[in-house]
Amino acid sequence: MRYRIVHKTEYFYGITVSQCHNLAHLRPRNLPAQQCLGHRLEIDPLPMDLAEHEDFFGNHVSYFSIQQPHQTLTVTATSEIQLDSGNNQLVLDKDIPWDEVRDKLAEPFTDITRENRQFVLDSPLATTSPELADYAAASFPPGRPLLEAVQDLMERVHHEFTYDPEFSTVTTPLAEVLTRRRGVCQDFAHLSVACLRSLGLAARYVSGYLETLPPPGQSKQPGADESHAWFSVYLPDAGWHDFDPTNNRVPLDQHITTAWGRDYADVTPVKGVIFGGNPDHRPQVSVDMERLPESPSTGLR
Amino acid sequence: MTDPQAINSPAHNAACPTYRQAVTGYDEMCTRQGKVRKHWRYLNSALNTMGPEVLQQRQRDTVRMLRSDGATYNVYGTADGLNRTWPLDPVPLLVSSSEWAGIEAGLAQRAELLNLILSDLYGSRKLIRKSLLPPDLVYGDPGFQRPCVISPPASAPGLSLYAADLVRCADGHFRVLKDRTQAPSGMGYALENRTVMSRLIPSLFRDSHPHRLAPFFRRLRESLAALAPATGGDDPRVVIMTPGPHNETYFEHLYLSNYLDYTLIEGANLTVRNGRVWLKSVSGLEPVDVILRRVDDYYCDPLELRPDSLLGVPGLVEVARRGRVAIANPLGAGILESPGLMAFLPRLAKHLLGQELRLPSVATWWCGQPLELDYVLANLSSLVVRPINRTISARPVFGDQLDQAGLAAWRERIRKHPHQYVGQERLAPSSAPALREGLLEPRQGIVRTFLAAGQDSFVVMPGGLTRVGEKPESRIISNQAGAVSKDTWVLASEPEQIDTLLPQGQAAYPQMKETLPGVAAENLFWLARYAERAENMIRLIRTIHHRRNETLQLGDPVYQATLGMLLQGLTHMSMTYPGFTGGGGDKRLAEPQTELIDLIRNQRRPGTLAANLAAFLDAAYAVRNLVSADTRRVFNDIGDELAGLAREEHSDLQLLQDTQDRIITALMAIAGATSESMSRELGWHFLNLGRRIERALLLIALLRAVLTTRVAPETELLLLESVLTVAESFTLYRRRFRNRPQLEVALDLLLLDETNARSLIYQLNATRQHLDVLPGQDNRPYKREMKLVIEATTLLNLANAEELAEPDADFRPRLETLLAGLGQSLGDTSNALTTTYFTHAERPYQLVDDEA
């Protein structure tokens, strides 16, 4: 399946900003089942400086700076993505007991540990706690295969937590999300990541997009899609496996991965520092995800 | 003085009769048998010869010299923490050349090793891949800065500077206690110590032949210049980036900036544009090629590192990533300060250098490994626990100082996050003789050593900063904990060539274009404004004091009325409302004593004399490298007077008068010193702009408060006398006019007389002249500040004293209108100057990003 995604972020500062410096994680990664066929970043006003580099996790990052006075900033990322669904199946036959995975991740100096220990350790926004371990425990009886247990955890988060955009901000602590049992996709992803880390497992935060389909018979509203977040867990010899607790699905053919890291702070879609005053406005974000007709020569344009 | 040749005679083998060497551990001066070690004999016998009284005098001299150099150290969290005089013990620590050679080789090897580790960790991380370093030690350390990783791996920039704290243990061998790699402090203090010592005991210093420090600093300069990217050209600009005057080692930042001839700036004075770093100077943006930073890693860039930092420069990481600015040390170097790394250095030395580690670290068990964790938990009561990063917890924990509950709590804490802690052997540092009340006593000490990257290898400063505990039982030897510093002499076998940073027979460095950072200009401007405020306030209070005495003696209602208006004038001029005006003003007018004393002493109330002096000293502290040594000495005196005001329970205005007289003398001395010995560069003009604008504003405030209302002729006469006195024009008036003051004549003298250095027109003309030479003022259209001053000058020139004096019923509307307008213009001028030249005031804000 091919998609075109238009991700627009608009800031209305309400003040005159003399300069700004920004970082954007907006270009989707290339993965075995996902090719980024094209990507364009449009910034208004025109930045004096724009450069792309690869970050520590292999994500694409754009740095840009605007050096003239401005009151609004619009960042529009347009990406064309080829998603192959056939080879993107949850490989349950390689599943092994989660406690075995935990022990493997605790061994010093193995290939597995070297690559993945950093996703077992705390990160600023996904910090382990006994409470999170307690919450996760119900899904992780001794000997249960890892992916099965994680799927159960995902289902529980989906059913036991209320999706509530009014409740949280990026800084809402996980302890509060846990006690109040509500939040948004970011919170559910962070909570799941921290639960898994509390058990000694390796988990990372994934940022990307999810196609939303309109109810049958209706056409899609522009901007109805969202930038989205879910999590991924590491299974030795079988790699990373994604889970989306917000939608209670294993991301297969409608999730597009932009970037991954230890938590949101590593992969924030757009962040920045401005001079001129304290802006009291949240950005307006809209995402349009459109299916494109399949071209005969897959993606080589 | 003792003959150096005679020092090997048995008589000189004995220590000072009063020196009792330390009971345990190694004594730097004496052997176990009580014999003075060979390299100490000369110093020991010289100290013996001097005797306690001379030594005590030397100690007092030390304090005086350090104070007059402005050598301070800021201790956090105490009332008098800012500007505490740097403590220096006049007895140096001696190290023999032969022993130093071994230390030097060990340090150079260690720096090389850390340098290779740094390049690896921020490059390909082979050390983790090859199982030479455990991943948790790196990835679990908040000091590992992922944004600073070069990806794909290329050659990451290396260390330019390195400092190591050394301890000599009971076995006589040195061990490394700490590695400092982000922004090592102390080399400036070491240099200041050396400068003071060479003045304090010149002949002893000369005859002892300590290795000189200047060549090290020259190497450092060369090394920093070599870091500059190609864009820097032949004459790259190096700046020192400081967290600001409240940082504990700010003195050193100033000192190094002077000595190395680099501009000292705060992060807010730098900006990133077009992929480069620029210095915001009063002349515009100037490119920066190399930053010698004294700011820790995560504070350096709020965009990519710590978001709430106001000390950094947004975009700095990106410019460094592109190699268009060099930062010494590179951002992320803090990871090397992890004590956890010490446990792996012997292995890494073999792998990376093919050598044994020459200079061992303090024995370290990193708890991220099961066996080591068990060992630390089992032996906690005899070990020292340190976090791998200072952000985890600040202080080391001594197991033997914990009770059972404390031990249990720490075991729990370590078990929870084992990779975040190390256990270390508790070292008993060697003792060296330190001077206490004229007598030598042993104190345990550590030596901080410094290295700079040379072309092929690291160069070691031959000497260092020794610190000894304040008391014999002091455990933590740090300046925050009250330690005392010592100069460290590596004794050369023969005298060295005198060698300062200035090459002989030629100009020191190519003459550089003057750079005045906006923040320095602003501090000079406000320094003068606060000084002027303080000075005026003292004059007015003094006049009030005299009038009050007359009132009390004569009981004349005329005096009473005059006094009331002057008191209200004081409130208006200092803007300390309500004061003698508004609600409750009558009561305070009747009994002014309490309010007056508060206006003098209360440092926490804005507008008081004490508050103005405190603000003055803050500004003075920030610019003291721009003024002469004598001026700095006067700053110190004013600091003492202010401290005196706060300390003593003054309730007597008469006594306070003496203090104020001393303060005004000191302020006059500063005005004189800056006018006589400050070079006529940009800073001088900003200082004078502040002085002129403030003087004008204060005169306007005073005249509006006391002369715009019509009063009885007798009262008016007394008021005029008082105003002329406060405005330092009474003598001139009497000399010129030889009669009792008349309003028109007085107004003419105070407002319009261009020859009166205290008149308003004089201030405006002077303001215009200073503005004229500032960068960017010669182009038309004029900038706002210039327009305002031209307008104000014209308005004043068109005024006429007779018309101004003309009353309308009981009010002088023309005078009031003119003064109000001029006051407004001058206030606006100050704001316009701020916008044009001091733009650093703009602080960065994070963009809120909050999406589902």
Interface residues (C-beta under 8 A of the other chain):
Chain A: Y11 S18 Q19 C20 H21 N22 L23 M48 D49 A51 H53 E54 D55 F56 F57 G58 Y63 S65 Q67 P108 F109 T113 R114 R117 Q118 L121 D122 P165 T169 V170 V184 C185 Q186 E226 S227 H228 D266 T268 P269 V270 K271 G272 V273 I274 F275 G276 G277 N278 P279 H281 R282 P283 V285
Chain B: I128 R129 S131 P134 P135 D136 Y139 G140 R146 P147 V149 S151 P152 T271 V272 R273 N274 G275 P302 L303 E304 P307 P314 G315 E318 R321 R322 Q369 P370 H417 H419 E842 R843 P844 Y845 Q846 L847 V848 D849 D850 E851 A852
